[in-house]
Amino acid sequence: MIASNFRKHPDAMALQLVLAFGKPVWNTKRPTSRMGRLLRSAQAALVKATPQLVSWVEVQTPGWFVAFKRRARALARSVKRNLLSIF
């Protein structure tokens, strides 16, 4: 079953598919046996050697949002200026 947010944003699901699932090697207790420590070090080396498959894309801010923020800053400046002139 696919979550509704993945149906709305399939690009997010594509980014998640390449992630390694499972319990992280470095987030568990340190093993006490010699074989356990060897296995843990081998797994950690494998995780470090695996290249990152996700290429992060910088998302452009929509123009309407930039214009809204610009108008909001201008309104804040005018309110501040008018309040300072009163006092």
Secondary structure, DSSP 4 states (H G I P E B T S, - for coil): ---HHHHH-HHHHHHHHTSPPS--GGGSPPPSSHHHHHHHHHHHHHHHHSPP-PPP-PPPPPHHHHHHHHHHHHHHHHHHHHHHHH-
